[in-house]
């Protein structure tokens, strides 16, 4: 980890250590991340899954998990239900995905009788940090809400603003991303962006500044904003990027990580507790960053 990223993590450490319930904790990167989180004072973990397999994976990775409680579960579905029940019963503060499909974990989270669903829309907020730029961006939604309509976009903005504020960004700048900066009735994204800006101006969306329609380059690059003569409230300094669909969001986030130096973290917001659903291909640093983000909620 770079010095800049390490300093960011240390600044995110919660006042009180949290407890993470890991669903099917047989993934080496997940175990590494919770061990690191424990060592850094973020959280302890309760590991749900096949006890022998969890211990075998930890041993192979050279990890000491002796300080963590392990709850044996015969399969991953039971592990998901157990992890969610730990949060519901007040024994844990965060649910984290282990070696399990996201859909299976979310079914346990959203179960009407035994889950931890909240009153609003669940959405995923990706948090990306670039050490070279010393910049943090919040992007939504690249993993949960596939094709948000206008009302869903309002909730996505509110969820992202909540996380940004918890992470110390006051009055975050929000851009509903489009291909152009002008309102075009034939392009639904620009119509929604214009409506979202007006809703922000009349107070229906608060605690942030929304400006759109706007293309990605204007949202994140001051040079691009200057070259195009953009004079609005956001000139390359956006904090939150709102995507019109999941394909665009997912592709942009993965491009930033694969082709740049951006470090990915993220959390699902809207349930009664944060839910971490990193891809199984994400490394332990990415998963640690997600834990840090969840601990800020």
N, C-alpha and C positions, 0 to 999 in steps of 0.2 A: 504494500500500500504506500502511496506517495505521502509525503509529509502534509500536503494540503488536505488530502482526503482523510488522513488520520486526525487532523485537527478538526475537520468537519464532524467526524464521528464523535469525538470527545465532546464537542459542543452540543451534541444531541442526546447525551447520556441523561436518562431520567433521574429525578430526585429519589424515586423509590424503585427498587429493582422489580421488574415485572416477571410474570410466569407465562411461558409459552407451552401450549399443548401441541405436540407434533403428531400429525396423523400419518401413521406407517413410517416410522423413523428409521428406515433401513437404507437410507441414502447417505453416502459418505460426505458429500458436500454440505448437506443439511446438518449432519452431526458436527462437522467442522465449524459451521457457522454458529451453532448454538453454544459450542464450547468457547469460541472466541467471544461471543456475546456475554457469556457468563464471566469470562476473565476480565472483560472490559467494564463490567458492572451494569450491563443493560438488563439482563434477564437470566433466570434459571429455566430449565426445561423439564417437562414431563414427557417421556417418550412412549408413545403408544404403538404397538405392533408386536411382531414375533420377537420375544425377548432374546432367544438364542441368536437369531439372525442379526438383531440390533447389536448385540455384544460382539458378534463375529466381525461385522463391518467396522465397528469402532476399533477392535483389536488390529485388524488389517491396516487401518489408517493411522495407527499409533495414537489413538485418542483416549484420554482418560474420562470416562463418563460415570465413574463410580459415585459422583455426587448427585446424579440425576435419578429421579424415580422412573422406573420402567413399569408400564402396565401391559401385561401380555394380552395380545388380541390374536385370534386365530386367522383373521384375514384383514385385508385393507379396508373393507367396508365397515367392519366392526371397529377398526382403528379410527376411522373418520368419525363415527358416531361417538366413540369414547372421548376423542379430543374435543368435540363440540360440547359434550355433556360436562366436561371439566370447566369450560367457560360458563355454561348455563348455571352450573352449581356454585360458581364463585371461586373455584380452585385455580383457575387460570384466567389470564387477561387477553391472550392472543391465541388464535388458531394458526398453525403453520402447516403447509403441505409438505409431506415427505414423498416417499415413492408411491404415489397414487395419482390417478387422473384427476385433473381439476374438477371435471363434471361430477365425479363421485364424491369429492369433498364438499362441493357446493350443494349437492343434494342433502347432505347431512346438515349443513349450515341453514338451508332454507326449509327444512322439514317443519310443517305447520305445528306439529305436536311437540317435537323434541329438539327443534333447531333454535337458532339465535337470530332469526330474521328481525329486522327493524321495521320502522314505519315507512321509510322512504325507498328510493331506488338504490340498489347496490351498484356501485361502479368501481372500476379499477383506476387508480391514479399511479402512473409511472413517475418516478422521481429519478432524474438523470443529473449526474454531476460530472463536470469536466475539470480535472486538476489544472490543465494548461490554461483554461479560461477562468478558472475559479468561479464558475457559474453553475447555478442549479436551475433546472427547468422541470416543470410539472406538466405531464402530458396525459390526456384522457380522451377517449377510452380505447385501449388497445387490447383488451382481454375479456371484457365482460358484456358491455352493451354494444350490440352489433351495428344497428342502424337507428340511432336515436332520432326521434322526432323533436319538435321544438320544446315540448314540455320536458322530455327526457334530458335535453341539452341544458335546460335550466338547472335540473338536479345535478347533472354532471359538473357544471360550473360550481354549484354550491358545495359539493363534496370536495372538489379540488381546492377551492378557496379555504375550506375548513382545514385541510391538511397543510396548505401553504402557511396559513396564519399560525397554526400550532408549531410550525418549523421556523417561525420568526419573520415571515414575510408579511409586512403590514400593507394593506390595501394593494394586493397583487394585481398585476396588469394581465388581463385575459384577452386572448385573441381566438375567435372562432375562425379556423383556417379555411381558406377558399383558394381557388386558382387565380382569382383576380381581386382587385380592390374596389370594384364597382358593383352596384346592385344590378343584377340581371335576372329578370323574372323566369328565364329559362333554366337558371342554375339554382336549385333549391338551397344549396349551402349559402349562397350570397343572401337569399331572402331571409333565411334563419339568422344569419349573422347580423343583418340590419335590424331584425326584430329584437335580438338579444341586446344589442347596443341600446336600443330605445327602452327596453325593459330595465336596463341598468340605469339609464338617465332618469327614469321616473320612479326609481326606488324598488322595483319588483325584484331586482337582483342587487344585493347590497354587499358592503365590505370589500369591494373590488372596483376596478375600472375595466369595462368591456369595450373593445373597439374592433369593428369589422364592418364589412368583409375585408379580409387582408390575407395576402399570400405569405408563405413561410419565410421567404427572404426578408420581407419588410418586418416581420414579427421579431426576428432574431438578429438581424444585421443592421447596425446603424449606417454603414456605408451604403447598403442597398436602399434604405429609407431616404438617405440624403440624395442619392442618385435619382430616385424617382420623385423627389420633391414632396415626400410625405410630411405633413406638418401636424398630424393629430397627436393625441396623448400618448401613443405608443410608437416609438421610432427605433425599432431594433432591440428594445429592452423588455420584451414580454416575459412574464413569469409563468403563465399557464397557457398551454396550447390545447385547444378543443378541436377534435377531429370529427369530420362528418360521418365517418364509417370506420369499422374495425379494421378493414384491410389496410387503409391508409395509415392509421395509427400504429398498427402492428409493424408494418413495413418501415415506417420512419424510425420508430424506436430501435428496431433491430439493426437498421442501417447505421444509426448513430453509435451503437455499441460495437458493431463489427468493423466499421470503417473509420471510426474516430476513437477518441480516448474517453468517451463517456462511460461512466459506471452506472449500471442500472440497479434501481431498487423500486419497490412499489408495494402497494397494499390495496385490498378491497375495502371500501368504506360504505357504510349504510346498514351493516348488521349491528348487533349489540356489542360487538367487539371487532377489532381489526382482523382481517384474514389475509395471510401471506400465501401467495400462489405462484412463486417463482417457477419458471420452466425447469425441468429436470436437467437441462443442458447448462443452466446458469452455474457459475462457480460459487465458492463459499464466500467470497468478498461481496458479490452481488446479493447473496442471501443475507449476509450480515447487514448490509445497507438497508435491506427491506425490514429487518428486525428493528434497526434503529428508527426507521420511519414509523413503524407500527407503535413503537414505544413513545412517540411524540403525541399520539392520539389520546 
